[in-house]
Amino acid sequence: MSITRRQTLQAMASVTAAAIAPGIGQAKTATFYDEALIIDALCFGKEWGDDVFTALRKANYSGIIESLPRDSLQTAIDALVEWRSRVAEHPDTLMFALEAADFERARKSKRTAVVMNFQDTKMFEGDLDNVDALHALGMRSAQLTYNFRNLVGDGCLERTNAGLSDFGVELVDRMNDVGVLIDLSHCGLQTTLDGIEFSGMPVAMTHTMCDAVRSGHPRAKTDEQIRKCADKGGVTGMIALGYFVGPDPGGESNIETYADHIDHAVSIAGIEHVGISTDFPPQGIAPWATHENWFEPRTRFFKPSYELRWPPWIPELDSPDRYRNLVRVLEGRGWKQGNLERLLGLNWQRLFKDTIG
């Protein structure tokens, strides 16, 4: 029987994860982690089957920020209505995150509180009143731009570097007033800086990485952006997607490199302003992705500067044990439990308290 490359990588991930945490150290970490508040700041289900629900519990996720379809206002409405049905069908597993306290409620009841989030503002269709409408249906976070330009500003892959438009400034004000977290993850350089400056509330860069570690990548944030986000009271989330962590995911770019991003962000922003995120489903990418269904479609809408790689995952981060593995790495670097708890979820919870209430 022949063994595929994907099967080999999955086997390597299992062996690596087991090797990271032998004996007593593993039991100690498991006890701490299983009681902690864990929030993944961008995590979305892959067709929301049993494998997703199982992975959410194994990962001990008290909260996730979801990514919803955003091509139009009607698409957004349909997605929020669909989520109402999903939560109603799985009340013992899921709940809406409509206020910061919902994450703690989810932790205590062993459920996952889901933040309704859009990775763009196209669905507002140029009408500020649509912010209020989607908020009423459950939206609590929105990203000002995706990779390219929209009515609000430039994305990180746009040829130009314009900041917020006049409409963008008005939209930021409305999102502040209504109670919608402003996300700047995919925004261009100046749009990110303008989003921080013009917001009257703390903002987030939910899923990004440090330019100081992954130099020159369009999705990375500079020290200036990370510092200014923190100065505003915001949080920057370190992304676990392999080719964002480094150019050789699973090779020279590994879980230690991911920890390097975290350590650097903390050195710039302070421990109260850094969090975690994956940008992929809770069960990981390897269990379902192929070169044909994952890599090839992305080559058609990402520029070469995105530096797509196959496989795109880091084995130690591509299972529900990813953040248990990370905790062991950070403990080895001298991190204490209180700071680990801030990183894993308390910083996100505080940010939502300061923004959505």
C-alpha positions as CSV (number, residue, x, y, z in Angstrom):
1,M,0.0,0.0,0.0
2,S,1.4,3.4,-1.0
3,I,1.6,6.2,1.5
4,T,0.8,9.8,0.3
5,R,2.8,12.8,1.3
6,R,-0.2,14.1,3.3
7,Q,-0.5,10.9,5.3
8,T,3.3,11.1,6.0
9,L,2.9,14.6,7.3
10,Q,0.0,13.8,9.5
11,A,2.0,10.9,11.0
12,M,4.9,13.3,11.6
13,A,2.6,15.7,13.3
14,S,1.4,13.1,15.7
15,V,4.9,12.0,16.6
16,T,6.1,15.5,17.0
17,A,3.3,16.5,19.3
18,A,3.9,13.5,21.5
19,A,7.6,14.2,21.6
20,I,7.1,17.8,22.8
21,A,5.4,16.9,26.0
22,P,6.6,13.7,27.7
23,G,5.7,12.5,31.2
24,I,4.9,14.8,34.1
25,G,5.3,18.1,32.1
26,Q,2.5,17.0,29.9
27,A,0.1,16.3,32.8
28,K,0.9,19.7,34.4
29,T,0.3,21.6,31.2
30,A,-2.9,19.7,30.5
31,T,-4.3,20.5,33.9
32,F,-3.7,24.3,33.5
33,Y,-4.8,24.4,29.8
34,D,-8.1,22.5,30.4
35,E,-9.3,25.1,32.9
36,A,-8.1,28.2,30.9
37,L,-10.2,30.5,28.7
38,I,-9.0,29.9,25.1
39,I,-10.0,32.2,22.3
40,D,-8.9,31.7,18.7
41,A,-9.2,35.0,17.0
42,L,-9.9,33.6,13.5
43,C,-11.2,30.0,13.3
44,F,-13.8,28.8,10.9
45,G,-15.5,25.5,10.5
46,K,-14.9,23.2,7.5
47,E,-18.6,22.4,6.6
48,W,-19.4,22.2,10.4
49,G,-19.6,18.5,10.7
50,D,-18.8,16.2,13.6
51,D,-15.1,16.6,13.1
52,V,-15.3,20.3,13.7
53,F,-17.3,19.9,16.9
54,T,-14.9,17.2,18.2
55,A,-11.9,19.4,17.4
56,L,-13.5,22.4,19.2
57,R,-13.7,20.4,22.4
58,K,-10.3,18.9,22.1
59,A,-8.8,22.3,21.6
60,N,-10.8,23.6,24.6
61,Y,-11.9,26.7,22.7
62,S,-14.2,28.9,24.8
63,G,-14.4,31.3,21.9
64,I,-13.6,31.7,18.2
65,I,-14.0,34.6,15.7
66,E,-15.8,33.2,12.7
67,S,-15.3,34.4,9.1
68,L,-18.7,34.8,7.3
69,P,-19.5,35.4,3.6
70,R,-19.5,39.1,2.8
71,D,-20.0,39.6,-1.0
72,S,-23.3,41.6,-0.4
73,L,-25.7,42.7,2.2
74,Q,-28.0,39.8,1.4
75,T,-25.2,37.3,1.6
76,A,-24.3,38.6,5.0
77,I,-27.9,38.5,6.2
78,D,-28.2,34.9,5.0
79,A,-25.0,33.9,6.8
80,L,-26.2,35.3,10.1
81,V,-29.6,33.7,9.8
82,E,-27.8,30.4,9.0
83,W,-25.8,30.8,12.1
84,R,-28.9,31.3,14.2
85,S,-30.1,27.9,13.0
86,R,-26.7,26.3,13.7
87,V,-26.6,27.5,17.3
88,A,-30.2,26.4,17.8
89,E,-29.4,23.0,16.5
90,H,-26.3,22.6,18.8
91,P,-27.2,24.4,22.0
92,D,-24.9,22.1,24.1
93,T,-21.9,23.0,21.9
94,L,-22.3,26.5,20.5
95,M,-23.5,29.9,21.6
96,F,-23.3,33.4,20.2
97,A,-20.7,35.8,21.5
98,L,-22.8,39.0,21.8
99,E,-20.9,40.4,24.8
100,A,-17.6,39.8,26.4
101,A,-19.1,37.9,29.3
102,D,-20.3,35.2,26.9
103,F,-16.8,33.8,26.7
104,E,-16.7,33.0,30.4
105,R,-20.2,31.6,30.2
106,A,-19.0,29.3,27.4
107,R,-15.9,28.2,29.4
108,K,-18.0,27.2,32.4
109,S,-20.5,25.3,30.3
110,K,-17.8,23.7,28.0
111,R,-19.3,25.4,24.9
112,T,-17.7,27.6,22.3
113,A,-18.9,31.2,22.0
114,V,-18.7,32.4,18.3
115,V,-18.1,36.0,17.3
116,M,-20.0,36.8,14.0
117,N,-17.3,38.5,11.9
118,F,-16.8,39.6,8.3
119,Q,-13.4,39.9,6.8
120,D,-14.4,43.0,4.6
121,T,-16.9,45.8,4.6
122,K,-18.3,45.2,1.2
123,M,-21.5,43.9,2.7
124,F,-22.4,47.4,4.1
125,E,-22.8,48.4,0.4
126,G,-21.8,52.0,1.2
127,D,-24.7,52.5,3.7
128,L,-23.8,53.2,7.3
129,D,-27.2,52.1,8.5
130,N,-26.4,48.6,7.4
131,V,-23.9,48.5,10.3
132,D,-26.8,48.8,12.7
133,A,-28.8,46.2,10.8
134,L,-26.1,43.5,10.8
135,H,-25.3,44.3,14.4
136,A,-28.9,43.6,15.3
137,L,-28.6,40.2,13.7
138,G,-25.4,39.3,15.7
139,M,-22.4,40.8,13.9
140,R,-19.8,42.0,16.5
141,S,-16.6,42.3,14.3
142,A,-15.7,43.5,10.8
143,Q,-12.4,43.9,8.9
144,L,-12.2,47.3,7.2
145,T,-10.6,45.9,4.0
146,Y,-9.6,42.5,2.7
147,N,-6.5,42.2,0.4
148,F,-7.6,44.8,-2.1
149,R,-9.2,48.2,-2.3
150,N,-12.9,48.8,-1.3
151,L,-14.9,51.9,-0.5
152,V,-13.1,52.2,2.9
153,G,-9.4,52.0,2.0
154,D,-6.6,49.9,0.5
155,G,-5.9,46.3,1.4
156,C,-2.5,44.8,1.9
157,L,-2.1,43.6,-1.7
158,E,-3.2,46.8,-3.3
159,R,-0.6,48.5,-5.6
160,T,-1.2,51.8,-3.9
161,N,-1.0,52.7,-0.2
162,A,-3.9,55.1,0.3
163,G,-5.3,55.3,3.8
164,L,-9.0,55.5,4.9
165,S,-11.4,57.3,2.6
166,D,-13.9,59.9,3.9
167,F,-16.5,57.1,4.0
168,G,-14.0,54.9,5.8
169,V,-13.6,57.5,8.6
170,E,-17.4,57.7,8.9
171,L,-17.7,53.9,9.0
172,V,-15.1,53.7,11.8
173,D,-17.2,56.2,13.8
174,R,-20.4,54.2,13.2
175,M,-18.8,50.9,14.2
176,N,-17.5,52.5,17.4
177,D,-21.0,53.9,18.2
178,V,-22.8,50.6,17.5
179,G,-20.3,48.3,19.2
180,V,-18.5,46.5,16.4
181,L,-14.9,45.6,16.8
182,I,-12.7,47.1,14.1
183,D,-10.2,44.5,12.6
184,L,-7.2,45.7,10.5
185,S,-5.6,42.3,9.7
186,H,-5.7,42.5,5.9
187,C,-5.5,46.3,5.6
188,G,-2.7,48.1,3.8
189,L,0.0,50.0,5.7
190,Q,-1.7,53.4,5.8
191,T,-5.2,52.1,6.2
192,T,-4.0,50.2,9.3
193,L,-2.4,53.3,10.8
194,D,-5.5,55.4,9.9
195,G,-7.8,52.8,11.4
196,I,-5.9,53.0,14.6
197,E,-5.8,56.8,14.6
198,F,-9.4,57.5,13.7
199,S,-11.0,54.9,15.9
200,G,-12.2,56.2,19.3
201,M,-12.1,52.6,20.6
202,P,-9.4,50.0,20.8
203,V,-8.9,48.0,17.6
204,A,-7.6,44.6,16.6
205,M,-5.3,43.0,14.2
206,T,-6.8,39.5,14.8
207,H,-4.7,37.3,12.6
208,T,-1.3,38.6,11.4
209,M,2.4,38.2,12.2
210,C,5.5,40.4,12.9
211,D,7.4,41.9,10.0
212,A,10.5,41.8,12.2
213,V,10.3,38.0,12.0
214,R,8.7,37.5,8.6
215,S,10.2,40.4,6.8
216,G,8.5,42.0,3.8
217,H,5.4,39.8,3.7
218,P,2.4,42.0,2.8
219,R,0.3,40.4,5.6
220,A,2.9,41.1,8.3
221,K,2.6,44.2,10.6
222,T,5.4,46.5,11.5
223,D,6.6,47.3,15.0
224,E,5.1,50.7,14.6
225,Q,1.6,49.3,13.8
226,I,1.8,46.7,16.6
227,R,2.9,49.4,19.1
228,K,0.2,51.9,18.0
229,C,-2.5,49.2,18.2
230,A,-1.4,48.5,21.8
231,D,-1.2,52.2,22.7
232,K,-4.9,52.4,21.6
233,G,-5.7,49.5,23.9
234,G,-5.9,47.0,21.1
235,V,-4.7,43.4,20.6
236,T,-2.6,41.8,17.9
237,G,-3.2,38.1,17.2
238,M,-0.3,35.9,16.0
239,I,-1.5,33.7,13.1
240,A,-0.6,30.0,13.0
241,L,-1.0,29.4,9.3
242,G,2.4,27.9,8.2
243,Y,3.5,30.0,5.3
244,F,2.7,33.2,7.3
245,V,4.8,32.0,10.2
246,G,7.8,31.5,7.8
247,P,8.7,30.6,4.2
248,D,9.4,27.0,5.0
249,P,6.4,25.7,7.1
250,G,7.2,22.4,8.8
251,G,10.9,22.8,8.0
252,E,13.0,25.7,9.3
253,S,9.7,27.5,10.0
254,N,8.2,25.6,12.9
255,I,6.4,26.0,16.3
256,E,9.6,27.7,17.6
257,T,9.3,30.3,14.9
258,Y,5.7,30.9,15.8
259,A,6.8,31.4,19.4
260,D,9.4,33.9,18.1
261,H,6.5,36.0,16.6
262,I,4.7,36.0,19.9
263,D,7.8,36.9,21.9
264,H,8.6,39.7,19.5
265,A,5.1,41.1,19.6
266,V,5.1,41.0,23.4
267,S,8.4,42.9,23.4
268,I,6.8,45.6,21.3
269,A,3.2,45.8,22.6
270,G,3.4,44.3,26.1
271,I,1.8,41.1,27.3
272,E,-1.7,42.6,27.7
273,H,-1.9,43.3,23.9
274,V,-1.0,40.0,22.2
275,G,-3.3,37.0,21.5
276,I,-3.5,33.9,19.4
277,S,-5.3,32.9,16.2
278,T,-5.1,30.2,13.5
279,D,-6.9,31.3,10.3
280,F,-8.0,27.7,9.7
281,P,-10.5,25.2,11.0
282,P,-10.1,23.7,14.5
283,Q,-9.2,20.3,13.3
284,G,-6.4,21.8,11.1
285,I,-5.7,21.8,7.4
286,A,-4.0,18.4,6.8
287,P,-7.1,16.2,7.5
288,W,-9.1,17.6,4.6
289,A,-6.9,19.7,2.3
290,T,-5.3,18.7,-1.0
291,H,-3.1,20.5,-3.4
292,E,-6.1,20.6,-5.8
293,N,-8.7,21.9,-3.4
294,W,-6.5,24.2,-1.3
295,F,-3.4,25.4,-3.0
296,E,-4.4,25.7,-6.7
297,P,-7.5,27.9,-6.1
298,R,-5.5,30.3,-4.0
299,T,-2.9,30.9,-6.8
300,R,-5.7,32.5,-8.8
301,F,-6.5,35.3,-6.4
302,F,-3.3,35.8,-4.3
303,K,-0.4,37.7,-5.7
304,P,3.1,36.1,-5.7
305,S,4.1,38.3,-2.8
306,Y,1.8,36.1,-0.6
307,E,4.4,33.4,-0.9
308,L,1.9,30.5,-0.9
309,R,3.4,27.2,0.1
310,W,2.3,23.5,-0.1
311,P,1.8,22.1,2.4
312,P,0.7,25.2,4.2
313,W,0.7,24.0,7.7
314,I,3.2,23.5,10.6
315,P,2.6,20.0,12.0
316,E,2.8,21.0,15.7
317,L,0.1,23.6,15.1
318,D,-2.2,21.6,12.8
319,S,-4.1,19.6,15.4
320,P,-6.4,20.5,18.2
321,D,-3.4,20.2,20.6
322,R,-1.7,23.2,18.9
323,Y,-1.9,25.6,21.8
324,R,-1.1,22.9,24.4
325,N,2.1,22.4,22.3
326,L,2.7,26.1,22.2
327,V,2.2,26.4,26.0
328,R,5.0,23.9,26.5
329,V,7.3,25.8,24.2
330,L,6.6,29.1,25.9
331,E,7.0,27.5,29.4
332,G,10.4,26.3,28.2
333,R,11.2,30.0,27.4
334,G,10.3,31.0,31.0
335,W,6.6,32.1,30.5
336,K,4.5,32.0,33.6
337,Q,0.9,30.8,33.9
338,G,-0.6,34.3,34.3
339,N,0.9,35.6,31.1
340,L,0.0,32.4,29.3
341,E,-3.6,32.9,30.3
342,R,-3.5,36.5,29.0
343,L,-2.1,35.3,25.7
344,L,-4.5,32.4,25.3
345,G,-7.8,34.3,25.8
346,L,-8.0,36.9,28.6
347,N,-6.5,39.7,26.3
348,W,-9.2,39.0,23.7
349,Q,-11.9,38.9,26.4
350,R,-10.8,42.3,27.7
351,L,-10.7,43.8,24.2
352,F,-14.3,42.7,23.6
353,K,-15.4,44.1,26.9
354,D,-13.8,47.4,25.9
355,T,-15.5,47.4,22.4
356,I,-18.7,45.4,22.2
357,G,-19.4,45.6,25.9
